[in-house]
Amino acid sequence: MGEKVKIYGSATCTNCNMAKDYLNSRGIGYDFVDVTKDREALKEMREISGGARSIPVIVVCNKVVIGFDQEELEQVLRCLEN
């Protein structure tokens, strides 16, 4: 079974790195996909997010968070407690 959290972003994206740091600090595993190097992942990200062009796009339990908003991310992470 893969991780329940997936981050679409890039290695040089400040907000992407903030999201990864936040998840690491909480001990939450995730899959990270660099959409600047993977065209299929970019296409998938846009489909999942309704066409978002900004990163990160974070998927948690099939809920999508666009950008790094710690409060919103905390709310969707509650699904992992089940």
DSSP file (Angstrom, degrees, kcal/mol; ACC not computed):
  #  RESIDUE AA STRUCTURE BP1 BP2  ACC     N-H-->O    O-->H-N    N-H-->O    O-->H-N    TCO  KAPPA ALPHA  PHI   PSI    X-CA   Y-CA   Z-CA
    1    1 A M              0   0    0      0, 0.0     3,-0.1     0, 0.0     2,-0.0   0.000 360.0 360.0 360.0 133.5    0.0    0.0    0.0
    2    2 A G        -     0   0    0      1,-0.2    29,-0.0     2,-0.0     2,-0.0  -0.164 360.0 -71.0 -80.5 178.5    1.4    3.4   -0.9
    3    3 A E        -     0   0    0      1,-0.1    -1,-0.2     2,-0.1    27,-0.1  -0.322  31.8-136.7 -67.2 154.0    1.3    6.5    1.2
    4    4 A K  S    S+     0   0    0     25,-0.2    57,-1.6    -3,-0.1     2,-0.4   0.507  88.5  66.4 -88.7  -6.0   -2.0    8.3    1.8
    5    5 A V  E     -A   60   0A   0     24,-0.3    26,-2.4    55,-0.2     2,-0.4  -0.962  61.9-178.3-119.3 132.8   -0.4   11.7    1.2
    6    6 A K  E     -Ab  59  31A   0     53,-2.3    53,-3.1    -2,-0.4     2,-0.5  -0.997   8.9-160.6-132.3 132.6    1.0   12.8   -2.2
    7    7 A I  E     -Ab  58  32A   0     24,-3.1    26,-2.9    -2,-0.4     2,-0.6  -0.956   1.9-162.3-115.1 124.2    2.6   16.1   -3.0
    8    8 A Y  E     +Ab  57  33A   0     49,-3.0    49,-2.1    -2,-0.5     2,-0.2  -0.923  46.6 100.1 -99.5 124.8    2.9   17.3   -6.5
    9    9 A G  E     - b   0  34A   0     24,-2.6    26,-2.6    -2,-0.6    27,-0.6  -0.832  63.7 -86.5-169.6-153.8    5.6   20.0   -6.7
   10   10 A S    >   -     0   0    0     -2,-0.2     3,-1.3    24,-0.2     7,-0.1  -0.970  29.7-116.2-141.7 157.8    9.2   20.8   -7.6
   11   11 A A  T 3  S+     0   0    0     -2,-0.3    -1,-0.1     1,-0.3     6,-0.0   0.766 115.3  47.7 -64.6 -26.1   12.5   20.6   -5.8
   12   12 A T  T 3  S+     0   0    0      4,-0.0     2,-0.6     5,-0.0    -1,-0.3   0.377  82.7 113.0 -98.3   4.4   13.0   24.4   -5.9
   13   13 A C    <>  -     0   0    0     -3,-1.3     4,-2.2     1,-0.2     5,-0.2  -0.680  54.1-156.3 -83.1 118.9    9.5   25.3   -4.8
   14   14 A T  H  > S+     0   0    0     -2,-0.6     4,-2.1     1,-0.2    -1,-0.2   0.919  94.4  47.4 -60.4 -46.8    9.6   27.0   -1.3
   15   15 A N  H  > S+     0   0    0      1,-0.2     4,-2.1     2,-0.2    -1,-0.2   0.839 109.9  54.0 -67.0 -31.8    6.0   26.2   -0.4
   16   16 A C  H  > S+     0   0    0      2,-0.2     4,-2.4     1,-0.2    -1,-0.2   0.927 110.0  47.0 -64.4 -44.7    6.6   22.6   -1.5
   17   17 A N  H  X S+     0   0    0     -4,-2.2     4,-2.6     1,-0.2    -2,-0.2   0.856 110.0  53.3 -66.5 -35.2    9.6   22.3    0.8
   18   18 A M  H  X S+     0   0    0     -4,-2.1     4,-2.4     2,-0.2    -1,-0.2   0.904 109.2  49.3 -64.5 -41.0    7.6   23.9    3.6
   19   19 A A  H  X S+     0   0    0     -4,-2.1     4,-2.4     2,-0.2    -2,-0.2   0.923 112.5  47.1 -64.2 -44.3    4.8   21.3    3.1
   20   20 A K  H  X S+     0   0    0     -4,-2.4     4,-2.7     2,-0.2    -2,-0.2   0.920 112.4  49.8 -63.9 -43.5    7.4   18.4    3.1
   21   21 A D  H  X S+     0   0    0     -4,-2.6     4,-2.4     2,-0.2    -2,-0.2   0.902 110.9  50.3 -60.7 -41.9    9.1   19.9    6.3
   22   22 A Y  H  X S+     0   0    0     -4,-2.4     4,-1.2     2,-0.2    -2,-0.2   0.938 112.3  45.5 -62.7 -47.9    5.7   20.2    8.0
   23   23 A L  H  <>S+     0   0    0     -4,-2.4     5,-2.7     1,-0.2     4,-0.5   0.907 112.7  51.7 -63.5 -41.4    4.8   16.6    7.2
   24   24 A N  H ><5S+     0   0    0     -4,-2.7     3,-1.2     1,-0.2    -1,-0.2   0.906 106.4  54.0 -59.9 -41.8    8.3   15.4    8.3
   25   25 A S  H 3<5S+     0   0    0     -4,-2.4    -1,-0.2     1,-0.3    -2,-0.2   0.775 111.1  46.3 -65.6 -25.4    7.9   17.2   11.6
   26   26 A R  T 3<5S-     0   0    0     -4,-1.2    -1,-0.3    -3,-0.4    -2,-0.2   0.449 114.4-117.7 -93.7  -2.3    4.6   15.4   12.2
   27   27 A G  T < 5 +     0   0    0     -3,-1.2     2,-0.6    -4,-0.5    -3,-0.2   0.785  63.3 148.9  72.4  27.0    6.1   12.0   11.2
   28   28 A I      < -     0   0    0     -5,-2.7    -1,-0.2    -6,-0.2    -2,-0.1  -0.846  40.3-138.0-100.0 123.1    3.7   11.7    8.3
   29   29 A G        +     0   0    0     -2,-0.6     2,-0.3    -3,-0.1   -24,-0.3  -0.397  28.3 171.3 -75.8 155.3    5.0    9.8    5.2
   30   30 A Y        -     0   0    0    -27,-0.1     2,-0.5   -26,-0.1   -24,-0.2  -0.985  34.1-119.6-157.0 160.1    4.2   11.0    1.7
   31   31 A D  E     -b    6   0A   0    -26,-2.4   -24,-3.1    -2,-0.3     2,-0.5  -0.921  28.2-156.2-102.1 134.1    5.1   10.5   -1.9
   32   32 A F  E     -b    7   0A   0     -2,-0.5     2,-0.5   -26,-0.2   -24,-0.2  -0.949   7.9-170.7-113.9 130.6    6.6   13.5   -3.6
   33   33 A V  E     -b    8   0A   0    -26,-2.9   -24,-2.6    -2,-0.5     2,-0.9  -0.981  17.7-142.2-122.5 124.5    6.4   13.9   -7.4
   34   34 A D  E >>  -b    9   0A   0     -2,-0.5     3,-1.4   -26,-0.2     4,-0.8  -0.748  12.6-168.6 -86.5 105.2    8.4   16.6   -9.2
   35   35 A V  T 34 S+     0   0    0    -26,-2.6     7,-0.2    -2,-0.9    -1,-0.2   0.602  81.9  67.1 -73.7 -10.4    6.0   17.8  -11.9
   36   36 A T  T 34 S+     0   0    0    -27,-0.6    -1,-0.3     1,-0.2     3,-0.1   0.655 112.0  33.4 -80.4 -13.9    8.8   19.7  -13.6
   37   37 A K  T <4 S+     0   0    0     -3,-1.4     2,-0.4     1,-0.2    -2,-0.2   0.474 115.7  57.3-115.3  -6.9   10.5   16.4  -14.5
   38   38 A D     X  -     0   0    0     -4,-0.8     4,-2.0     1,-0.1    -1,-0.2  -0.875  54.6-174.0-134.1  99.4    7.4   14.2  -15.0
   39   39 A R  H  > S+     0   0    0     -2,-0.4     4,-2.3     1,-0.2     5,-0.2   0.850  88.4  54.5 -62.8 -36.0    4.9   15.2  -17.6
   40   40 A E  H  > S+     0   0    0      1,-0.2     4,-2.6     2,-0.2    -1,-0.2   0.899 108.1  49.6 -65.1 -39.4    2.5   12.5  -16.7
   41   41 A A  H  > S+     0   0    0      2,-0.2     4,-2.9     1,-0.2    -2,-0.2   0.887 109.1  52.4 -65.6 -38.6    2.5   13.6  -13.1
   42   42 A L  H  X S+     0   0    0     -4,-2.0     4,-2.2    -7,-0.2    -2,-0.2   0.921 111.0  47.2 -62.0 -43.8    1.8   17.2  -14.2
   43   43 A K  H  X S+     0   0    0     -4,-2.3     4,-2.1     2,-0.2    -2,-0.2   0.924 113.0  48.6 -62.6 -45.2   -1.1   16.0  -16.3
   44   44 A E  H  X S+     0   0    0     -4,-2.6     4,-2.6     1,-0.2     5,-0.2   0.911 109.9  52.4 -61.1 -43.8   -2.4   13.9  -13.3
   45   45 A M  H  X S+     0   0    0     -4,-2.9     4,-2.3     1,-0.2     7,-0.3   0.913 109.6  48.6 -59.3 -44.4   -2.0   16.9  -11.0
   46   46 A R  H  X>S+     0   0    0     -4,-2.2     5,-3.1     1,-0.2     4,-0.6   0.880 112.2  48.8 -66.3 -37.3   -4.0   19.2  -13.2
   47   47 A E  H ><5S+     0   0    0     -4,-2.1     3,-0.7     3,-0.2    -2,-0.2   0.936 114.2  45.3 -66.1 -46.0   -6.8   16.6  -13.5
   48   48 A I  H 3<5S+     0   0    0     -4,-2.6    -2,-0.2     1,-0.2    -1,-0.2   0.860 117.9  43.4 -64.5 -37.6   -7.0   16.0   -9.8
   49   49 A S  H 3<5S-     0   0    0     -4,-2.3    -1,-0.2    -5,-0.2    -2,-0.2   0.393 114.9-106.5 -95.2   2.6   -6.9   19.7   -8.9
   50   50 A G  T <<5S-     0   0    0     -3,-0.7    -3,-0.2    -4,-0.6    -4,-0.1   0.797  84.8 -42.3  76.1  27.1   -9.3   21.0  -11.6
   51   51 A G  S   <S+     0   0    0     -5,-3.1    -1,-0.2    -6,-0.3    -5,-0.2   0.621  83.3 174.8  97.0  15.2   -6.5   22.5  -13.7
   52   52 A A        -     0   0    0     -6,-0.3    -1,-0.2    -7,-0.3    -3,-0.1  -0.221  16.8-173.4 -56.2 141.0   -4.3   24.1  -11.0
   53   53 A R        +     0   0    0     -4,-0.1     2,-0.3     2,-0.0    -1,-0.1   0.414  60.6  81.6-113.6  -4.5   -1.1   25.6  -12.3
   54   54 A S  S    S-     0   0    0      2,-0.1    13,-0.2    13,-0.0    -2,-0.0  -0.736  76.5 -99.1-103.1 154.4    0.4   26.5   -8.9
   55   55 A I  S    S+     0   0    0     -2,-0.3    13,-0.2    11,-0.1   -40,-0.2  -0.880  81.3  47.7-125.2 157.4    2.2   24.1   -6.6
   56   56 A P        -     0   0    0      0, 0.0    11,-3.9     0, 0.0     2,-0.5   0.500  54.9-177.0 -79.0 157.3    2.2   22.3   -4.3
   57   57 A V  E     -AC   8  66A   0    -49,-2.1   -49,-3.0     9,-0.2     2,-0.5  -0.994  12.6-165.0-114.4 120.3   -0.9   20.3   -4.9
   58   58 A I  E     -AC   7  65A   0      7,-3.3     7,-3.0    -2,-0.5     2,-0.5  -0.921   6.7-161.8-114.3 126.9   -1.3   18.0   -1.9
   59   59 A V  E     +AC   6  64A   0    -53,-3.1   -53,-2.3    -2,-0.5     2,-0.4  -0.939  12.5 173.9-112.2 123.2   -3.6   15.0   -2.0
   60   60 A V  E >  S-AC   5  63A   0      3,-2.8     3,-2.3    -2,-0.5   -55,-0.2  -0.982  73.6 -22.4-130.2 118.0   -4.7   13.5    1.4
   61   61 A C  T 3  S-     0   0    0    -57,-1.6    -1,-0.1    -2,-0.4     3,-0.1   0.888 127.1 -51.9  49.5  44.3   -7.3   10.8    1.5
   62   62 A N  T 3  S+     0   0    0    -58,-0.3     2,-0.4     1,-0.3    -1,-0.3   0.590 114.1 120.8  67.9  13.1   -8.6   12.0   -1.9
   63   63 A K  E <   -C   60   0A   0     -3,-2.3    -3,-2.8    13,-0.1     2,-0.5  -0.883  55.4-140.4-104.2 141.5   -9.0   15.6   -0.7
   64   64 A V  E     -C   59   0A   0     -2,-0.4     2,-0.5    -5,-0.2    -5,-0.2  -0.879  16.3-173.3-111.0 129.5   -7.0   18.2   -2.6
   65   65 A V  E     -C   58   0A   0     -7,-3.0    -7,-3.3    -2,-0.5     2,-0.6  -0.985  12.4-154.4-117.4 123.5   -5.1   21.1   -1.0
   66   66 A I  E     -C   57   0A   0     -2,-0.5    -9,-0.2    -9,-0.2   -11,-0.1  -0.878  64.8  -2.4-101.8 123.5   -3.6   23.7   -3.4
   67   67 A G  S    S-     0   0    0    -11,-3.9     2,-0.8    -2,-0.6    -9,-0.2  -0.206 102.4 -62.8  86.3 174.8   -0.7   25.5   -2.0
   68   68 A F        +     0   0    0    -13,-0.2     2,-0.5    -2,-0.1    -1,-0.1  -0.857  60.0 158.8-103.3 103.2    0.7   25.2    1.5
   69   69 A D     >  -     0   0    0     -2,-0.8     4,-2.9     1,-0.1     5,-0.2  -0.942  25.0-160.7-121.8 103.6   -1.9   26.3    4.0
   70   70 A Q  H  > S+     0   0    0     -2,-0.5     4,-2.6     1,-0.2     5,-0.2   0.872  88.4  49.7 -57.5 -42.7   -1.0   24.7    7.3
   71   71 A E  H  > S+     0   0    0      2,-0.2     4,-1.8     1,-0.2    -1,-0.2   0.929 113.8  44.9 -64.0 -45.4   -4.4   25.0    8.9
   72   72 A E  H  > S+     0   0    0      1,-0.2     4,-2.1     2,-0.2    -2,-0.2   0.909 113.3  51.3 -64.3 -41.4   -6.2   23.5    5.9
   73   73 A L  H  X S+     0   0    0     -4,-2.9     4,-2.1     1,-0.2    -2,-0.2   0.902 106.9  53.7 -63.2 -41.2   -3.6   20.7    5.7
   74   74 A E  H  X S+     0   0    0     -4,-2.6     4,-0.6    -5,-0.2    -1,-0.2   0.897 108.1  51.6 -59.3 -40.2   -4.1   19.9    9.4
   75   75 A Q  H >< S+     0   0    0     -4,-1.8     3,-0.9     1,-0.2     4,-0.2   0.930 112.5  43.1 -64.4 -45.9   -7.8   19.6    8.8
   76   76 A V  H >< S+     0   0    0     -4,-2.1     3,-1.3     1,-0.2    -1,-0.2   0.788 104.1  65.9 -73.8 -24.8   -7.5   17.1    5.9
   77   77 A L  H >< S+     0   0    0     -4,-2.1     3,-1.9     1,-0.3     4,-0.3   0.687  80.8  81.1 -68.1 -16.5   -4.8   15.2    7.7
   78   78 A R  G X< S+     0   0    0     -3,-0.9     3,-1.6    -4,-0.6     4,-0.3   0.775  77.2  70.7 -60.0 -25.3   -7.4   14.1   10.3
   79   79 A C  G X  S+     0   0    0     -3,-1.3     3,-0.9     1,-0.3    -1,-0.3   0.754  87.8  64.7 -63.6 -22.4   -8.6   11.5    7.8
   80   80 A L  G <  S+     0   0    0     -3,-1.9    -1,-0.3     1,-0.2    -2,-0.2   0.677  87.1  70.2 -74.2 -16.6   -5.3    9.6    8.5
   81   81 A E  G <         0   0    0     -3,-1.6    -1,-0.2    -4,-0.3    -2,-0.2   0.681 360.0 360.0 -74.0 -17.3   -6.4    9.1   12.2
   82   82 A N    <         0   0    0     -3,-0.9    -1,-0.2    -4,-0.3    -2,-0.1   0.470 360.0 360.0 -78.0 360.0   -9.0    6.6   11.1
